[in-house]
Amino acid sequence: MDTLKDILYKAGSVKVQGDTAVSVKGLTADSRAVQKDWIFIAVKGTQVDGHLYIDKAIELGASVIICMAMPFTFTPNVTYVQVEDSSHAVGICAANFYDNPSENIKIVGITGTNGKTTVTTLLFNLFTSLGYTAGLISTVVNKIGDREIPSTHTTPDPVSLQALLAEMVAAGSEYCFMEVSSHALVQKRTTGIDFTGALFTNISHDHLDYHSTFKEYIYAKKLLFDGLGKNAFAIFNEDDQNGEVMAQNCNARKRSFALKTMADYKARILENLISGLHLSIDGNEMYSQLIGQFNASNLLAVYAISQELEQEKFDVLTKLSSLSSVEGRFQQMTSKKHIMAVVDYAHTPDALMNVLKTIKTLRTGNEQVITVVGCGGNRDKTKRPEMAKIAAEFSDKVVLTSDNPRSEEPDEIINDMAAGLDPAALAKTLQISNRKEAIKLACTLAQTGDIILIAGKGHEKYQDIKGVKHPFDDLETVETTFKLLNK
């Protein structure tokens, strides 16, 4: 049990009404989660203002209220603390409550539009294979050593995040590799974390429903690097035109990686085959089961981080060679009729183009490429026509379908996508809002040797429709369909 005074250290308190020597048992920014003798931190979010739920939190047992605006009346035996920024205070207070776990574990944050999950997962698997106990915080799953913890957000809320890091420290983890989303950075979810280093993968069109402009999106990613200390490292992708922007005015040790330009860490693709990649990394050859130029960049990013963390380069390259692809990232399956299906999380124009360009390099003859793709509801609408246009440009047939429609009508989302197609592209495009039927159709249309890309959902095991998450798995649907067609 901690005292409020200790928890408020560096939280930016400006006024206190009550006793700061009180002991507290927990803290939260969710009024529904409050328990007896807990702190409730009222945060003004994009959808809900926590200040409206202060009375509710007190009813549930909150003994301390941290807020940006003091109420007109005070409840007896409740301590009120006014802070300059309650979003900032959540992370600081949570870090203090959990004994500042980031001081006892090396944390590397990965940000960028594409590649975050692959890089963090490969890092976790690499360092585990090197004999370390490590933690993983990712879109797909959170891990502490062998233990898996379901992931609900790319980057958890500040309290959950600090609690998770504290568990990692208690389990003896020496490293934590975490995805850091642009939303999390703007919402200050990583406040209170002392990062050992950070890496930027790339940036392209995404999340403009939240960030409004591409410039704001870039700025959001840069926040991770702006917060690094002088003893940390900052690695950026020199192949991305915005890579160097991330490191501008950054106090950390700056390093770059690239496939196409000069950089501190350099790689060259010697062979890019369906069986994997043959690479030269810093002058040393290695093979990988991963496929495509984008994965060559991901592997180089992992190598760069390993070197900044002072790992032996030949051990790293040897272990990297044995690592398999990440769930839902260019995950392949071949039917008895030699039809290949690729399931990939590609849900941005750039990611979709990368995957389709990789598939193009795998073609050896007259194979057809059939792409099944949709776009999420209640998200950036401007990328919808672009996604359809890219799918049509690199595919012989396209099936536009539903992704996670959320509160929107699937057919309206598909219409937005189809608006980006010219008559020639429309002629080779089908529209089926039922995703399962769309995948079945693509499998039925495919002939021996053809390649089917099912893009957008990757690892997800659900489909979000009208606020309900219905069980759905792209890979499972392909498996079932292939079995039926093989009979």
Stockholm file with secondary structure:
# STOCKHOLM 1.0

chainA/1-487         MDTLKDILYKAGSVKVQGDTAVSVKGLTADSRAVQKDWIFIAVKGTQVDGHLYIDKAIELGASVIICMAMPFTFTPNVTYVQVEDSSHAVGICAANFYDNPSENIKIVGITGTNGKTTVTTLLFNLFTSLGYTAGLISTVVNKIGDREIPSTHTTPDPVSLQALLAEMVAAGSEYCFMEVSSHALVQKRTTGIDFTGALFTNISHDHLDYHSTFKEYIYAKKLLFDGLGKNAFAIFNEDDQNGEVMAQNCNARKRSFALKTMADYKARILENLISGLHLSIDGNEMYSQLIGQFNASNLLAVYAISQELEQEKFDVLTKLSSLSSVEGRFQQMTSKKHIMAVVDYAHTPDALMNVLKTIKTLRTGNEQVITVVGCGGNRDKTKRPEMAKIAAEFSDKVVLTSDNPRSEEPDEIINDMAAGLDPAALAKTLQISNRKEAIKLACTLAQTGDIILIAGKGHEKYQDIKGVKHPFDDLETVETTFKLLNK
#=GR chainA/1-487 SS CEEHHHHTTTSCEEEEESCTTCEESEEESCGGGCCTTEEEECCBCSSCBGGGGHHHHHHTTEEEEEESSCCSSCCTTCEEEEESCHHHHHHHHHHHHTTCGGGSSEEEEEESSSSHHHHHHHHHHHHHHTTCCEEEECSSEEEETTEEEECSSSSCCHHHHHHHHHHHHHTTCCEEEEECCHHHHHTTTTTTCCCSEEEECCCCSCCHHHHSSHHHHHHHHHHHHHTCCTTSEEEEETTSTTHHHHHTTCCSEEEEEESSSCCSEEEEEEEEETTEEEEEETTEEEEESCCSHHHHHHHHHHHHHHHHTTCCHHHHHHHHHHCCCCTTSSEEEECTTCCEEEEECCCSHHHHHHHHHHHHHHCCSSCCEEEEECCCTTSCTTHHHHHHHHHHHTCSEEEECCSCCBTSCHHHHHHHHHTTCCHHHHHTEEECSCHHHHHHHHHHHCCTTCEEEEESCTTCCEEEETTEEEECCHHHHHHHHHHHHHC
#=GC SS_cons         CEEHHHHTTTSCEEEEESCTTCEESEEESCGGGCCTTEEEECCBCSSCBGGGGHHHHHHTTEEEEEESSCCSSCCTTCEEEEESCHHHHHHHHHHHHTTCGGGSSEEEEEESSSSHHHHHHHHHHHHHHTTCCEEEECSSEEEETTEEEECSSSSCCHHHHHHHHHHHHHTTCCEEEEECCHHHHHTTTTTTCCCSEEEECCCCSCCHHHHSSHHHHHHHHHHHHHTCCTTSEEEEETTSTTHHHHHTTCCSEEEEEESSSCCSEEEEEEEEETTEEEEEETTEEEEESCCSHHHHHHHHHHHHHHHHTTCCHHHHHHHHHHCCCCTTSSEEEECTTCCEEEEECCCSHHHHHHHHHHHHHHCCSSCCEEEEECCCTTSCTTHHHHHHHHHHHTCSEEEECCSCCBTSCHHHHHHHHHTTCCHHHHHTEEECSCHHHHHHHHHHHCCTTCEEEEESCTTCCEEEETTEEEECCHHHHHHHHHHHHHC
//
